[in-house]
Amino acid sequence: MSVVTLNHMRSLALKAKSEISEVATATVEALEELEAQKPDKSQEVSAAISVSGWSSDTSAYPKYYDLTAAGVTDLDEVQVYLAPESVGTAVTCGLCPTCETLTGQIRFRALQVPSSAISVKYRIQEGKEWI
C-alpha cells in the first residue's frame, strides 16, 4: 500500500469519526428533548362531585363546582372519567364534557346542580408554561 493511500484512509477515518460524534451528539439532544416533552405519568385519583358547594355565574354552564385537587395548577390538563353508575346523574344535570384547572382545584360546570354525587376518577397531566 502506498503512503498516499494510507494517508488518505487515515484522513477518511478521522472524518468519519467526527461525523459519528456529531450524529451521537444530535441523537442525545433529540432524546433529551423528547424526555422533556413527555407527559409525567400520574396516578389516577378517585373523587366525588358533591351535591353541595356549587356556585353560579353567567357562563353557558351557569353552575360550577371546584373540586380540591392537590398538586394541580392552572397550566395542567386533567383527564376525567365518570364512574358508570354516575353517568345518568351527569347527563340529567347537564355536566359539561370539559373541566378547567385552577391552582389546587378542578372546576366542573353543569346546567344545574346534580341530584346526587357524581363519582369520577381523574389523572393530572402536568402542563408547561409557554415562553
N, C-alpha and C positions, 0 to 999 in steps of 0.2 A: 504494500500500500504506500502510496506516495505521501509526502509531508503535506502537500496541498489538500489532498483528500482527507487526511486525518485532522488537519486544522479546520476544514470545512465541516466535518462531522462534529467536532468539538463545539464549533460555533452554533450549529443547529441544535445540539443537545442543550446548550445554555439558553438558547431562545425558547425551546420547548419547556424547559424547567421554569422559566419566567412566566410563560403563558399559563402553565398548570397552576402556578402560585396565584395568578390573577383570578383564574376560574374558581379555585378553592376559596379565596377571599370573598368573591362575589356570592358564592354558594352560602357561606356562613352568614353574610349580611342578609341574604334573602330569607334564610331560615329564622334569623333573629327577628326580622320584620314580621314574618308570619306568626311567630310566637307572640309578639306584642299585640297583634290584631286578633288573636284567637280569644273568643269569649271565655271568661272564667267559668269553670264548672261549679255550679252552686247546688245547694241542697234544696230539695222540694220541701216546702213548708205547708202544713195544713192550717187552715184558719176558717173563721166563720164571719160572714157579713151579718151583723146583728139587726134586729128589728128596731132597736133604739139607737140613738146617737146620730141620726140623719139630720142634715141641714138642707137648706134650699137656696137657690139663686135663680137667675133668669135665663139660664142656658137651655138648649134644646132638650136636655135631660135635667129637669129642674131639681131633682133630689140627689144628694151626694152623701157618701159615707166614707170617712177617712179611716182606713184600717192601719193600725200601728204595725210597722214592718221594720224591725231593727236592721240597720245597715244600708237601707235603700236611700238613694239620692235622687234629685230631680234629673240627673243625667242618665240614670239607669232605665232599662226596659224590663218589663215584667211579663212573663207568660203565666196566664191564669187558666186553670182548668176547673170547670164546675163538677161537683160530685153528681153522679147520675140522679140521685134522689132529690137534688135541688134544681134540676133543670126546669121543671114545671113552675116552681116558685119564681125563678129568674125570668121566665117567659111572661108570666102573669103580671109581674111588677114592671116589665119593660126594661130589664137590666141592659145597660149599654154594652155592646160587644168589646169595647176597648176600655182601658183604665189609664189613669195618669199616675206618674210618680212624683212625689214631693219628698223632701228630706225627712226620712223616718216614717213615711206613710205611703200607702197606695190608695188613690181615690177612685172609688166606684161610683158610677152615676146610674140613675134609673128614672123612669117616668113617674113612679110612685114608690113609696116605702114598701118593701116586701112584707107579706103576711106572716112569714116565718123565716128563721135564719137560713142563710144560703151557705152551704159548705163548699169551700174551694181549696185548691192547692195552688201554690204559686212558686215560681222559680225566678230569681233575680238574675238578669244578665247585666253585668257591670258595664256602664257607659263610659265614654271617654270625652273629655272636653275638646272641642274643635278649636284649633288655633287659627 
